[in-house]
Amino acid sequence: MKFQVDENGYYGQFGGAYIPEMLYPNVEELKNAYVGVIESEAFQKEFMHLLKDYAGRPSPLFHAQRLSEKYGAKIYLKREDLNHTGAHKINNTIGQILMAEHLGKKRIIAETGAGQHGVATATVCALKGLECIVYMGEIDIERQAPNVERMRLLGAEVRPAKSGSRTLKDATNEAIRDWISNPTDTFYIIGSVVGPHPYPDMVARFQSVISKEIKSQMLEKEGTENPSMLIACVGGGSNAAGTFYHYLDDESVKLIAVEAAGLGIDSGESAATSVLGRPGIIHGSKTLLMQTEDGQIVEPYSISAGLDYPGVGPLHAHLAETGRAEFASVTDQEALDAVYELCKLEGIIPALESAHALAQLKKMTFKGDEVVVVCLSGRGDKDLATYIKHKK
């Protein structure tokens, strides 16, 4: 399949493993093991058991009738917000904790932006009785306080990243530094389709349960596996990778990836990587990256902590470059408007990240016969303070 990773860890020109020598044994160990482990019967049996009985899958595919009436298309919401811990992140952390167990690792580290991946990592570490350290930007600790308390309640140590913009990028830097210092006993659970190969592919495989379910649910509800289009928000891009995965090679299905425009693409306060980025290396892989002329990373901005990242996963960089996916961007205000709209029309409070995908509906013109699936990647409990503050 042309949109899958090749044997060297690349999607087109993007991907690879640009890592310090100290990490080479860890990454090689994982690279050599991951496909065989994931595809083994024993792994799949436990993975599917935990997804079903612990995470609560399959997540529903909900026909949002009032939203559909408003926009003149048949709109379905893939309800990842109903998973245990409140987002799609649990799909990946269950998979990676089983991988860590297989490799005999007892100490788990992770990075988190909005806190959802941190909570999901702390959750599976508690489930398996493993030590858990989560790195989180100081600013994100302030704006996502409920998730910080959840992580601590679950037994994780939350370590603040105090350098740079003190957000997701810097939390990832700190996690990588920790990994370099503790290479033998530590497993790094990366939260998105970013990082050195094999992480982007491994995370996409764990999240691909989303599109696998969409196919069977669409068949049941519409008599065909294929919607007209799939819409998902993209920061690093794991919910989008999972939503798109089983449709990548079927070009009859339109893929729309929605990034955070922040205060506007040209405002200097944005995270719209596909527009503002150019090829560069961040956190161990070559991808599209927001950077200055001399290669210094440009600090991203979004009201949403989970989309506040200066790069994008290498799969998404490839989808953008090839035109397989259409990349769009949504401002803070447009995302907030979409939150309030979904609350009123469907009685669902979405996460700020997911609201970016929802806001794209307003920018589109539908003929009336389209079937649209929007990935509702998370619920809005963690963002209530922001919603209250901005509510007119």
Secondary structure, DSSP 8 states (H G I E B T S, - for coil): -TTS--TTSEETTEE-----GGGHHHHHHHHHHHHHHHHSHHHHHHHHHHIIIII--S--EEE-HHHHHHHTSEEEEEEGGGSTTSBTHHHHHHHHHHHHHHTT--EEEEEESSSHHHHHHHHHHHHHT-EEEEEEEHHHHHHTHHHHHHHHHTT-EEEEE-STTSSHHHHHHHHHHHHHHSTTTEEEE--SS-SSTTHHHHHHHHHTHHHHHHHHHHHHHHSSS--SEEEEE-SS-HHHHHHHGGGTT-TTSEEEEEEEEET-TTTT--B-HHHH-EEEEETTEEEEE-B-TTS-B-----SSGGG--SB--HHHHHHHHHTSEEEEEEEHHHHHHHHHHHHHHHS--B-HHHHHHHHGGGG----S--EEEEEE-BBGGGGHHHHHHH--
